[in-house]
């Protein structure tokens, strides 16, 4: 599919909805003033129209899928509370979202 021929509206649907990417340094990609849970729920709500409760449930599933221990408890933590490897896994979860 030639994404260069898409108009801005069509491209917004592709970004995040169909295509995701993971930056090498997750600390520069994660917002330090927002919880990990909020940052993971945001694309789920924006691109898939999930309610807050549905997005939270899916976010917990994704954190579990990438190997974050006690994902329901870690949803309210901030990026600086995660190790570098765990931040990378959070970015993988966001890309999967």
URTA-V125896 format. One record per pair of residues at least 12 apart in sequence whose C-alpha atoms are under 10 Angstrom apart, sorted by the first residue. I is the first residue (numbers start at 1). GAP is how many residues later the second one is. Records with the same first field share a line. If there is no record, write none. Layout:
I=GAP + GAP
//
This chain:
12=35
13=34
14=33
15=32
16=27 + 28 + 30 + 31 + 32 + 78 + 79 + 80 + 81
17=26 + 27 + 29 + 30 + 31 + 78 + 79 + 80
18=29 + 77 + 78 + 79
19=76 + 77 + 78
20=71 + 72 + 74 + 75 + 76 + 77
21=70 + 71 + 73 + 74 + 75
22=66 + 67 + 68 + 69 + 70 + 71 + 72 + 73 + 74
23=65 + 68 + 69
24=64 + 67
25=59 + 62 + 63 + 66
26=53 + 58 + 59 + 60 + 61 + 62 + 63 + 64 + 65 + 66
27=52 + 53 + 55 + 56 + 57 + 60 + 61 + 64
29=50 + 58 + 59 + 62
30=48 + 49 + 50 + 57 + 58 + 60 + 61
31=47 + 48 + 49
32=46 + 47 + 48 + 49
33=45 + 46 + 47
34=42 + 43 + 44 + 45
35=39 + 40 + 41 + 42 + 43 + 44 + 45 + 46
36=23 + 27 + 38 + 39 + 40 + 41 + 42 + 43 + 44 + 45 + 46 + 51 + 54 + 55 + 58
37=18 + 19 + 22 + 23 + 26 + 34 + 35 + 36 + 37 + 38 + 39 + 40 + 41 + 42 + 53 + 57
38=14 + 17 + 18 + 21 + 37 + 38 + 39 + 40
39=20 + 36 + 39 + 40 + 51 + 52 + 55
40=15 + 16 + 18 + 19 + 20 + 22 + 23 + 35 + 50 + 51 + 53 + 54 + 55 + 56 + 57
41=12 + 13 + 14 + 15 + 16 + 17 + 18 + 19 + 34 + 53 + 56
42=13 + 14 + 17 + 52 + 55
43=12 + 51 + 52 + 54
44=12 + 14 + 15 + 50 + 52 + 53
45=52
47=50
48=49
55=42
56=16 + 19
57=15
58=39
59=12 + 13 + 16 + 31 + 34 + 35 + 38
60=12 + 13 + 14 + 15 + 33
61=32
62=27 + 28 + 30 + 31 + 32 + 33 + 34 + 35
63=12 + 23 + 26 + 27 + 28 + 29 + 30 + 31
64=25 + 29
65=24 + 27 + 28 + 31
66=20 + 22 + 23 + 24 + 25 + 26 + 27 + 30
67=19 + 22 + 23 + 26
68=14 + 17 + 18 + 19 + 21 + 22 + 25
69=17
//
